Amino acid sequence: MVVCPTVQIQEKVHQELKTWLLRLTKSSLRPSDPQYFPAWDILPHESRLPHADVLSERLETLIHLSTTKKGSTSSPLVVTNGIGFLQRTFTSEELKKRFRSFTLGDRIDPLDLIEWLEDQAYEPEAQVTQKGEIALRGGILDIFPLTSPWPIRFEFFGDEIESMRTFDPQTQISREKIKQATISPGGELGILKQQFANNADFKTSSLADHLSEAPIYIFIEPEEIEERTKDYLEQVPENDKFHNTWEAAIQQVRENERLVELRKADINSILSVQNLDHYRPLGKKSINTEIAESQRRNFFEQIHRWLRGNYQVWIICSTEGEMQRFDELWDEYGFSKKKKNFQPISNVGYISQGFIIESAKLVVISDSEIFGRYRSQRPRRLKSPHALATRSALEIDFTDLNLGDYVVHLQHGIGRYIGLKTLPSEKRKKQSQEKNSDEGYECLAIEFGSSDPDQDLPKLYVPVSEAHLVSKYVGTGKANPPLSVLGSKRWSKAKAEAEKAVADLAAELLKIQASREAQPGHAYSKDTPWQREFESAFPYEETPDQWASIKAAKQDMEKAQPMDRLICGDVGFGKTEVAIRAAFKAVMGGRQVAMLVPTTVLAQQHYNTFLERMADFPISVELLSRFRTKKQADETIKGLAAGSTDIVVGTHKLIQDKIRFKDLGLVIIDEEQRFGVLHKEKLKMLRQSVDVITLTATPIPRTLHMALTGARDMSTIETPPQDRLPIETTVIEFDETIIRDAIKRELNRGGQVFFLHNRVTTIETMAERIRKLVPKARLIVGHGQMSSGSLEKVMTQFISGKADILLSTTIIESGVDIPNANTMLIDRADRFGLSELYQLRGRVGRYKHQAYAYLILPKHAALLTDARKRISALKQYSKLGSGFKIAMRDLEIRGAGNILGAQQSGHITAVGFELYCQLLKQSVKRLKGEKVEHRLKVNVTIDFLALQPGEERKAQKEKSKTKKLEFEINIPRTVAVAVDDDEKRENKIPLEKRDIGRVPAYLPFEYIPETRQRITIYRKLAQLFNIKDLKELIIEIRDRFGPIPKSVDRLLRVAELKILAAPKKVTAIETREEKIMFTRNGSLITLGGKYPRFEKRTPDKRLSELKTLLKAL
């Protein structure tokens, strides 16, 4: 077991062990992966529980330790930190009781299983979306175990497990079948707390107790571990049962006698290990590429000298691409041709830096030294299987209705949703005496405006099966919309106006696009080998959306028309990388690139990123902002005109008239909405001729994105990078102890803190207060009124980790990226708008630790309702990628306003966002001459189907007299559809009108108990356009809710009839007793002057007859 002082070192050690274990063990041994055992990310006595990912890593480690057999060839290896080492957890007996494996065909009563799962701290929900949740629907049980990357769906037949499959938590649709599943406990700390509450003597054990006999302990910097754990334990109450004391824990290790302590050695240590700075100084880049090139060549010659001197040389690169590049360079400098035995050993892996051990004749070189650049402190987390399942759901759910929400009814306008009401069905009481248990059917009750102020507001009841006519109202203003008056003309007028405005907008967008496509632009060639090498040096895993955006941008560049692409994505989701790759492509094509940024600090940051990413290539990157002296700025401007500068990053200074480019090929604009009107006009001029990429973190609602497809090129990046945890947001009054604890907690885990105080005048007094609270911490102050030099110094100090707390004004707002700062305190949070708070809060949690945001309100501010609403919205949306829902909440859908322009906002407010987007989508398609798919408008009235609960009735029994005639009618007919010429014959055989009752055709309550899920399915039914959609829906219903009952099957068959009728121009399908009435072009279809008639006697066969008849039309 390796115990590290901080989380950062723990990660480094874990990464490096992964790299070395494979290389340094005998091939016959298959070493098991080193386990990563984190500490809880909260204090155990707080009311919160640790994050699911932390628990799953802890449980995975424990289960790994318990399953590794004694005497197996390779022993487990665990990396933890001091605090994780002290925390107590399950004993191994308890753990074995709490893990269960299931295989297909096992027998267990689903209800017993549920009971067991609830004991394991799983939470029952209507739908499983997060780890630790379960949901039971009929014979289907969904579980999201902590240790599994995907949730699992069990399907029972009675009490036998008939099928098991994993499913996607966003779409709820199955992914693949599995034969066996292991269910872990649904928590750890929560269960321990519960057990202690029931039984004060409940047994727990520390991590050390799980190790087999005689483990080896390695403590890195033991004094620092001790100091940090003691600081941490100060925050824990006296008689705490969740931690060992440091003394007890270290006693246990000492008794063991196999303890190795690692400390930084003084000069005359026995084994002298040196870094390679002497051979390859890293640090200030020389601007001159020739010097950089010769430094690299000298270093390669040094490698060759070592090899000739019989040193063993290892090269460790972190990606395949860097490996290939090393081989190319080695080749290029002419070393690979020489003797075979002078070759280094090269591998892909991660080490933080290279070193040399003279006495052992060993040299290890990392990619930092080969390419002469510092590597960013983030170790690569390997593709985590868990990350895929957390795609952020950036959709506004228009079906998610809460009491009091404003809704839009397509025909009647804007109303207020007042809940679900069950209406009694009158019909049934008259027809049959028997009463049914679930009397009546559900309706959404909506109240509308009234023209007479003294009257009660009129209510409209919409049956759940018609829920598709109603959707949540999302406008752009802060004010609530006026309620529509039922039956007044105002709604249809507003709809018509919006439709006209939308058509104009679509025409305008398409006109701009057409004029751009007519402009000749520059077509870049396909990717060069350098481009590939450049891309493989990217230190993270690209997310799928990121790949899609990169591909799209490159394809645009390879076309001969100018590109104008918008890339949206939440803060920190990797938009910049898309821009960097496009910039590299442009430079490879011999053109210049300009990147425009709204603030100075952000310009500095992007400049640093560009420098770091382009370091291995002969590309010159310059900065133009107030952080630069006049002399430097003039040099840069000269370089741009002469063509010696390839990429320039700058603020609006870049759009000055005196700046000329030799050959500008690409402009990248970050957060365009933050530039002024004049600047925007200038940017418009640029757009005519060069390629433009615009980046924005103001999310664009998916619905709008879909509507604009074909009129504006956009890519959205919605997948969070691996290992981002949602930000834990707490609202507090200004309370010094809470603030002190928050800062200490962050410093204890080796992180940094942002403290935001937006008044320059009082910032120094604030600094004093904080210094008194945490005297040990190093605090620095930054604000916009400092001279540019000192501000830059402050920022660099903080970014490089030389200070613990940065107290600043909102200058840190956009884009500043400090992965190690994971706690932010925002003073006077009531003074910020929601989207501002959201952007600010996005500055922390850039890395895989739990991040905390504390919104500090002054003592009396708890009363300001407006601020309170904003802040509760923030807490609600702490999931990743919820930048979105916020934009929905602060409803200045700025994303929409930015793209569409201000005058459109009025129309969005008038008809609501969803309807607006539908109209826009239709206009764009119409103008482009594509087929517009409308919602199917086919009225179906079938007298033998009950479409609502409570409308069913049994068939009436006939009089005994007519019984005898029955045989005469069952003679097989020769004609397909009976058409009687002889009117009088009907009276002879009264059985032609035989009553077959009404059978159910709806989603029964017991099949889908959750109303919201029923509404969603009805909505999907109403939105079907073709048979393919219908088939997919049938598969989804079967998958999520189990075998499809008769009533649902009939409902789906009615939907199929509508789909078949629409292309035949049939607008109504009606059945009255035996008659079948189809309306086409306003008139009823008859055969020889008569209506077609049914032959069959059962409702299901009659549905088939209707289908056959429709197909024959």
GUPAKE-173612 format. One record per residue (C-alpha): x, y, z; residue in one letter. Coordinates in steps of 0.2 Angstrom, whole numbers, plus 2048, in hexadecimal, padded with zeros to 3 digits. Layout:
BEGIN
XYZa/...
// end
This chain:
BEGIN
800800800m/8078117FBv/801820805v/8038317FEc/802842806p/7F684A7FAt/7E98457ECv/7F484C7DFq/8038417E4i/7F78337E6q/7F28357D4e/8038377CDk/8098277D6v/7FA81D7D0h/7FE8227BEq/81081F7BFe/80E80E7C8l/8028097BAk/81080D7ADt/81E8047B6w/8167F57BDl/8137EE7ABl/8257F17A6r/82E7EC7B6l/8267DB7BAt/82A7CA7B3k/81F7C67A4s/8197B77ACs/8117C17BAl/8027CB7B5r/8027D97C2p/7F17DF7C6s/7ED7F17C4d/7F27FD7D2p/7E28027DBq/7DD8147DFy/7D58167F0f/7CF8287F3p/7CA830803a/7B7836805w/7B58477FDd/7AB84D80Ci/7AD84C81Fl/7A383E825p/799847832h/792853825e/78085081Es/78784C80Dr/78D83C805l/79C83A7FBp/79B83A7E8h/79782A7E0a/7A78297D6d/7B182A7E6v/7A781C7EEl/7A98117DFs/7BC8127DFe/7BC80E7F1r/7B17FF7EFl/7BA7F97DFe/7CA7F97E9t/7C37F07F8l/7BB7E37EDi/7CB7E17E4h/7D47DE7F4l/7C77D17FAs/7C77C77EAt/7DA7C67E8t/7DE7B47EEk/7EC7B17FAk/7FB7AA7F2g/7F67B07E1s/8057B57D6t/8037C87D7s/7FE7D27E7s/7F27E17E6p/7F97F27E7l/7EF8007EEv/7F38137EDv/7EA81E7FAt/7ED82E803n/7EF832815g/7DD836818i/7D782780Eg/7E381C819f/7DB822829l/7C9820823q/7BF811829r/7B480681Et/7AB7F581Df/7B37E6825t/7B77D9818s/7A97CE81Ee/79C7DC81De/7A27E080Cl/7A07CE806k/78E7CF80Ck/78A7DF803r/7907D97F2f/7857CD7E8r/7877C57D7s/7797C07CCf/7797B57BCt/76B7B27B0l/75E7A67B6g/7617A97C9d/7517A97D3r/74D7B87DFi/73D7C17E3d/73F7D27DBp/7387DA7EBl/7447D17F6d/7527D87EBl/74B7E97ECi/74B7E87FFe/75D7E27FFw/7627F07F4l/75A7FD7FFe/7647F680Dd/7737F9802q/76F80C801a/76880B7F0y/75B8197EDe/74A8147E5p/7468207D6e/73A8217C8a/7488207BCq/75A81B7BEv/7668297B8t/77482A7C6q/77F81D7CFk/7768167DEg/7658167D8e/7588087D5i/7478087CCa/73A7FA7CBl/72D7F97BDr/7237EA7BDg/72F7DB7B9g/73D7E77B5i/74A7ED7C2l/7577FA7BDd/7677FC7C8i/7768087C7f/7837FF7D1p/79180A7D7l/79F7FF7D0t/7977FD7BFs/79980A7B1p/7878077AAw/7778047B3p/7707F27B2i/75E7ED7AEr/7587DC7B5f/7487D57ADe/73F7C87B8f/7337BA7B2f/72A7B77C3g/73A7B67CEd/7467B07C1e/7527BC7B9i/74E7BA7A7e/75A7C77A0s/7677D37A5m/76D7E279Br/7767F279Dt/76D802798f/771814794d/76B81F7A2p/76782E797q/75C82578At/757817796q/75A80B787i/7647FA789s/7767F9782r/77B7E7784e/7767D678Ck/7807D079Ai/7817BE7A2k/7867C37B4q/7867D37BFa/78E7D77CFt/7857E47DAi/78F7EE7E6s/7887F77F5p/7808087F0g/78A8127FCg/79781080Ae/79781F816l/784820816g/78380D81Ai/79080F828l/78781E82Fk/77781482Fq/77F805837q/787810845f/775817848a/76E80684Bn/77D7FE854n/78A80985Ca/7967FA85Cd/7957F6849f/7A67F0843k/7B07F9836t/7C27F7830s/7CF802828s/7D6800817l/7E67F781Fa/7DB7EA826d/7D67E4815h/7E87E1810l/7EE7CF811s/7FB7CA81Ee/80B7D381Ea/8097E1811p/8167EE80Di/812800811y/81A80E808i/81881F80Ff/81D82E804i/82283D80Ee/81B83681Fp/81D846828e/81384F81Ce/80684181Ci/80584382Fe/80385682Fe/7F5856821r/7EB84882At/7EC85183Bk/7E6861833d/7D885782By/7D384E83Bl/7D185F844e/7C186183Aq/7BA85083Fv/7B0850850p/7B884885Fe/7B0836861n/7B083384Ed/7AE821849k/7B3823837f/7C6826839h/7D481E841n/7DF82A84Bt/7F082D843w/7F9825851e/7EF815851a/7F181383Ea/80381583Ei/80580984Dq/7FD7FC843q/8097FF834v/8187FF840r/8147EE848e/8147E7836n/8267EC835e/8257ED822r/825800820l/82E80A813v/82F81D815e/834828806l/83A839809r/8438467FEk/855842800a/86384F805d/8728517F9i/87C8427FEn/86F8347FDs/8758237F9i/86B8217E9l/86D8327E0s/85E8357D4v/85F8457C9q/85384D7BEn/8588517ACl/8578647ADd/86A8657AAh/86885C799y/858863794r/85387479Dp/84087679Cl/8388867A0g/838896796k/835892784k/84189A778s/8378A376Ci/84389E75En/83F88E757t/85088B750e/85788C762i/84A880768a/84E87475Ae/86087475Es/85D871770q/85386276Cr/86085B760r/86D85D76En/86285477Af/86084576Df/87384576Be/87484377Eq/86883577Ei/87382C771h/88383077Br/87A82778Aw/876818780l/888817779r/88E81878Cg/88480878Fn/876811799y/86580A799q/859817791v/846817793w/83B822789i/829824790i/81D82E786c/80B83078Bs/80382D77At/80682276Be/807832761g/81583976Be/81E82876Am/81D829757q/82383A757r/832835761f/836827755d/835834747e/84184074Fl/84D832754w/84D82D742d/84E83E73Be/85E842746y/86583273Eg/86782774Ef/85C819749s/86781373Ak/876811746k/87A801750k/86B7F7756k/8707F6768n/87080976Bf/85D80A76Bq/85381177Ap/845807781i/83581077Es/82380E786n/813817787v/80E81C799g/80E82B7A5y/81D8317AFi/81D8437B6s/8308467B1q/84083E7ACg/84F8397B7f/8608327B7i/8688267C3i/87B8277BFe/8808197CBs/87480D7C2a/8778137B1k/8658167AEl/85C8257A5v/8498277A4v/842834799i/83083A798s/828843789d/82B854793s/83D85378Fe/83C84C77Ei/83085A778f/837867784g/82786C78Cr/82086C79Ey/81285F79Er/8028657A6s/80085E7B8q/7F18547B3r/7F48417B2p/7EA8397A4r/7DC8307ACr/7DA8217A0l/7C9820797k/7BE81D7A6s/7AF8127A1p/7A581C7ADh/7A682C7A3a/79C827794l/78D82479Fa/78D8367A6t/78A83F796r/78284F79Bs/770850796a/76F86178Fl/75D85F78Ae/75086A791i/74285E796d/73386678Ff/728859798t/72F85C7A9d/7208657B0l/72086B7C2n/7118737CBl/70F8857C6g/71A8847B6d/71488E7A7y/710882798v/70C884786v/6FD87C77Fh/6FE87B76Cl/6EC880769q/6E888B778h/6F889477Cg/70189778Di/6F989079Dg/6FF88B7AEr/7018797B3y/6F88757C3i/6FB8637C5g/6F48527C0l/6E184F7C3k/6D883F7C1t/6C78427B8l/6B98357BBp/6B382D7ABs/6A08307AAe/69D82479Ck/6A28147A5r/6968177B4k/6878187A9k/68C80979Eq/6927FC7ABs/68D7FB7BDq/69E7F37C3e/6AB8007C9k/6BD7FF7C5n/6CB8037D1s/6D48107C8d/6C581B7C4e/6C88287B7g/6D682E7ADy/6E583A7B0e/6E584B7A8c/6F18597A9l/6E88687B1a/6EC8797A9i/6E58897AEe/6E38977A1f/6E08AA7A2g/6CF8B17A3s/6C98C179Bs/6BE8C47AAd/6C98C87BAp/6BB8C37C6d/6B98B27BFq/6C38A27C5d/6D089E7B8l/6C98917ABp/6D28807ACk/6D587579Dl/6D88627A0y/6E3859794v/6E3846794p/6F483F797v/6F3836786s/6F384877Ee/70184E788a/70B852778h/700862776l/708869786v/71A86E789s/723878796k/72488A792y/735891791v/7378A378Cg/7458B078Ct/73F8BD798g/7408BD7ABk/72D8C27ACa/7208B57ABn/7158B479Bp/7038B979Cp/6F78AB79Cl/6ED8A878Cs/6DB8AA78Cv/6D289B785l/6C989E775g/6D18AF772s/6DA8B3762k/6EA8B976Ar/6F38A876Bw/6F08A4758s/6F68B6754k/7068B475Ea/7098A3756k/7078AB745a/7138B9749e/7208AE74Fa/71F8A3740e/7218B2735k/7308B873Fa/7388A773Fv/7368A672Ca/73F8B772Ad/74D8B1736l/74F8A172Ca/7508AA71Ca/75D8B6723e/7688A872Al/76789E719l/76B8AE710k/77B8B171Ai/78089F718q/77D89F705a/7878AF702s/7958A770Cr/794897702e/7968A26F2a/7A58AA6F9q/7B68A26F4p/7BF89D704g/7CF893707h/7CE880706a/7DB878711y/7E386770Ds/7E0857716k/7E9854727d/7FC854727t/806847731p/80B85573Dw/7F8858740q/7F6846745r/805847751e/7FF858758f/7EE85075Ce/7F5841764s/7FE84C770a/7EE852778f/7EF84C78Ap/7DC84778Cy/7D083B785e/7C6844778e/7B384277Ct/7A883C76Dp/7A084D76Bd/7B185576Bq/7B684975Dw/7A784E753a/7AA860755s/7BC85F74Fi/7B8854740k/7AA86173Ba/7B687073Da/7C3867732k/7B7862725q/7B1874724d/7C387A722m/7C686E714e/7B887570Ak/7BA8846FEa/7AD88F707q/7B1899717p/7AC890727m/7A1898734d/79F88B742r/79888D754l/79E881761i/794881771c/799878781g/798879793d/7A788179Dv/7B687679Cg/7AF869790f/7BE86B784g/7B8878777k/7CA880776t/7D2870770e/7C6870761v/7CC88275Da/7DE87D760i/7DE86F753r/7D587A746a/7E3887749a/7F187B747f/7E9875737k/7E8887730a/7FA88A734v/7FF87A72Cm/7F688171Dg/80189071Dg/7F489C724r/7F38A7734q/7E78A5742v/7E08B274Ea/7D78AE75Em/7CC8BB766l/7C88BA778v/7BD8C6783p/7C98C8792t/7DC8CA795t/7DE8BC7A2v/7D58B0796l/7E08B6788a/7EF8B2792q/7E88A0796q/7E489C784h/7F58A377Fy/7FD89778Cn/7F3888786t/7F888C774f/80A88D778l/80A87D782e/801873774r/80B87A766m/81C87976Fa/82386B764d/81F873754f/82788274Bp/81888D74Di/81989F755s/80B8A4761v/8098B6767e/7FE8BF773l/7F68D0771l/7EE8D7781s/7F28E378Fr/7FE8D7797f/80A8DB789r/8158EA788t/8148F677Ak/8248F0773k/81E8DE773q/80E8E376Ba/8168EC75Dd/8218DD759e/8128D2759t/8098DE74Di/8188DE741k/8198CB742g/8078CA73Dl/8098D572Ea/8198CD728a/8128BB72Bg/81F8B6738s/8128B4745t/8078A5742d/7FA8A6750i/7F58B575Bv/7EA8B476Av/7E38C576Fg/7D58CF776t/7CB8DC76Ch/7DC8E4768k/7DD8D875Al/7CE8E1751i/7D78F2750q/7D98F973Fd/7EC8FA740k/7ED8E7741i/7F18DF730r/7F38CD72Df/7FE8C671Fk/7F28B771Cd/7E48B5728l/7DC8A4727g/7D28A0737l/7CA8AB744v/7C58A3755i/7B98AD75Fi/7B68A8771d/7A68AD77Ae/7A18B976Ce/7928C0775q/79E8C9781r/7A58D4773f/79D8E5770g/7928E9761v/7A08F2757l/7AB8E4759h/79E8D8753k/79C8E2743e/7AE8E0740k/7AD8CE743l/79F8CD737k/7AA8D5729m/7B88C872Dl/7AB8B972Br/7A98BD719q/7BA8B6714s/7C28AC721v/7BE89D72Bd/7B68A173Cv/7B389674Bi/7A989D75At/7AA89576Bl/79D898778t/799891789a/788898789t/77F888785p/774887776i/76487D77Ap/76486D770r/75387176At/759881762l/76887875Bh/75D86B752m/75387974Ba/762882744l/76987373Ct/76C87772Ag/76C88A72Da/77B88C738r/78A88173Bd/78B87C74Dm/79386E757s/78E86C769t/79A863776i/78F85B783e/79A84E78Bt/7A385379Ap/7B584E79Ap/7B983E7A4q/7B983F7B7d/7B08507B9r/7A584F7C9l/79785B7CAp/79A86A7D5i/7938697E7e/78B87A7EAt/7878817FBt/77F891800v/785899810i/7838A9819e/7948B281Df/79A8A682Bd/7AD8A682Fe/7AD894835t/7A588D826i/7B189781Bi/7C0891825r/7BB87F824d/7B8880811a/7C988880Ei/7D187B819k/7C986C811r/7CF872800e/7E1875807l/7E1864810n/7DF85B800r/7ED8667F8g/7E28717EDg/7DF8837EAq/7D188F7EEv/7C989D7E4f/7C18AB7EFf/7B68B77E5l/7B38C87ECh/7AD8D47DFn/7B18E57E7r/7C28EC7E4v/7C08F87F2t/7BE8EC800t/7C88DD7F9i/7D78E1804e/7CD8E1814t/7C68D080Em/7D78CA80Ca/7DC8CE81Ee/7CC8C5824r/7D18B581Bi/7E38B6820r/7DD8B6832k/7D28A782Fl/7DF89C827v/7F08A382Cp/7FA894824k/7F3897812a/7FC8A2805r/7F08AE7FFl/7F18BA7EFi/7E68C77E9v/7E18CB7D7g/7D58D87CFh/7D38E17BFg/7DA8F27C5q/7EB8EB7C8m/7F88EF7BBs/7F98E27ADs/80A8DB7B3g/8068D87C5s/7F58D07C0l/7FE8C47B5e/80A8C07C2k/7FC8BC7CFv/7F38B17C2m/8038A87BEt/8088A57D0q/7F789E7D4f/7F68937C4i/80788C7C8s/8028887DAg/80D8947E3k/7FE89B7EDa/7EF8927F5d/7E189F7F4i/7DE8AB7E7l/7D38BA7EDl/7CC8C37DDs/7BF8CC7D4t/7B58C47C6t/7C58C57BBi/7C68B27BDi/7B58B07B5e/7B88A97A3s/7C389B79Eg/7D089C7ACv/7D588A7AEd/7DE8847BEi/7DA8727C0p/7E18727D2n/7D487F7D9a/7C58767DEn/7BD8817EBt/7B58917E7m/7AD89E7F3l/7A28AB7EBi/79F8BA7F7d/78F8C37F5r/7888B67E8a/7788C07E8d/7808CD7DDr/7838C27CEf/7778BC7C1g/7758A97BFl/77F8A67AFs/78D8B07B7e/78D8A57C6l/78C8967BBy/79B89C7B1q/7A58A07C1l/7A18907C9r/7A78877BAg/7B888D7BEr/7BA87F7CBv/7B786D7C9g/7C286C7B9r/7CA85C7C0y/7C484C7C8k/7C28527DAh/7B28577E1q/7B186A7E0a/7A88757EBy/7A08867E8a/79A8907F7y/78E89E7F3l/7908AA801i/7818B6805l/7818C4811p/7778C1821k/7678CA81Bh/7678C4809a/75E8B480Ca/74E8BF80Al/7528C57F8l/7478B87EFt/74E8BC7DEd/7608B87E3a/7598A97ECr/7518A27DDk/7608A47D2r/76B89B7DFi/75F88C7E2s/75F88A7CFa/7728897D0l/77287B7DEk/7658727D4q/76F8717C4y/78086C7CBs/78185E7BFk/78E8607B1l/7888687A1g/77A8707AAs/77F8817A4g/77187E79Bf/76387B7A6k/76988B7ADi/76789579Ea/75688E79Em/7538947B0r/75A8A57AFd/7508A479Fl/7598B2796e/75D8A478Ai/76C8AE785r/7728A077Bg/7638A2770a/7648B5770g/7768B576Bn/7738AB75Ci/7628B1757l/7638C375Bg/7588CD767a/7488D075Dq/7458BD75Dq/7458BC770s/7348C5770g/72D8B7765h/7358A9770i/72C8B277Ft/71C8B2776a/71A8A0771v/72789777Cg/737890777f/73287E771e/725884765l/73189275Fy/73E88575Bc/73187A752q/72C888747l/73E88D743l/74287B73Ek/73487A732q/73888B72As/74A886727v/74587671Fk/73787E715r/74488B70El/75087E70Ak/743875701g/74486570Ce/73585B712k/72D862722v/72785472De/71785A736h/710852745r/70384573Fl/6F284D73Fk/6E783D73Dv/6D783C748n/6D482B74Ev/6C3827756t/6C1814758i/6B180F761d/6B87FE767f/6C8805770l/6C980E780a/6D781B77Fl/6D5820791q/6D38167A1p/6C18147A6g/6BA814794e/6BA801793e/6AA7F7792r/6A67E4790k/69D7DF780a/68A7DE782q/6827CD782k/6767CA774e/6647C4776k/6637B1775s/6587B2765k/6667B875Bt/6727AB761k/66C79E754k/6717A9746l/6837A974Be/68879A740f/6817A2730e/68D7B0732i/69D7A7735n/69D7A0723i/6AD7A671Bp/6A97B5710r/6B17B66FEt/6B17C96FEv/6BE7D2708a/6B37E070Ev/6A17DE70Fa/6977EB706v/6847E7706d/6797ED6F8d/66A7E7700d/6657F470Ee/6587E9716k/6647DB719r/66B7E4728e/65A7E2732n/65A7CF72Ek/66B7CC737i/66B7D7746p/67D7CF74Al/6857DB73De/6847E874Bk/68B7DC758r/6937E6767d/6A57E276Ai/6A77ED779g/6B67F977Cr/6C87F2780v/6D67FC788p/6E380577Ca/6ED810788y/6FD80F793l/6F68077A3p/6FB80D7B4f/7027FD7BAe/70D7FB7AAy/71580C7ACi/7118137BDp/71B8237BCe/7108317B4t/71F83A7ADr/72582B7A4q/71382879Dr/71283A797i/72383878Et/71E828785i/70D830780y/71783F779r/723833770k/71482B768l/70D83B762a/71D84075Bq/71F831750l/72283573Df/725823736n/725811739i/73781173Dk/73581C74Cd/726812751l/731802751k/73E80A75Ce/731810768l/72A7FE76Ai/73B7F876Di/73E80677Ae/72E802783i/7317EF783r/7437F278Ad/73E7FF798r/72E7F879Ef/72D7E679Ag/7227DB78Fp/7157E6786i/7037E378Cp/6F47E2780k/6EE7F4784s/6FE7FC780v/7007F1770d/6EF7F876Ar/6F580A76El/704807763l/6FA7FF755r/6EF80F755v/6FF819753a/70480E745e/6F381273Cl/6F682473Ek/707822736i/700818727l/6F1824725a/6FB834724a/704831713p/6F482C70Ck/6EC83D710k/6E083471Cv/6DC84172At/6CF837734a/6CC825738i/6BB821740e/6B2811744t/69F810748r/69A7FF74Ce/69D7F673Ce/6A1805731k/6B280B72Di/6B381D729m/6C3825721f/6C483771Et/6CF83C70Fr/6D084E708n/6C1853712g/6B584570Cs/6B1834712l/6B7825708i/6AA819702t/6AA8096F8l/69B8096ECg/6928166F6g/69480D706k/6A080D714y/6AC7FE716p/6A77F2724r/6B07E8730f/6AF7D572Fe/6B97D073Ek/6B17CE750r/6C07D375Bt/6C77E475Ep/6D97DE75Ad/6D47D674Ak/6CB7E5745r/6DA7F0748l/6E37E473Bs/6D57E772Fe/6D77FA731l/6E97F872Dk/6E67ED71Et/6D97F9717l/6E5808719l/6F3800710k/6E77FC702a/6E280E6FFl/
// end
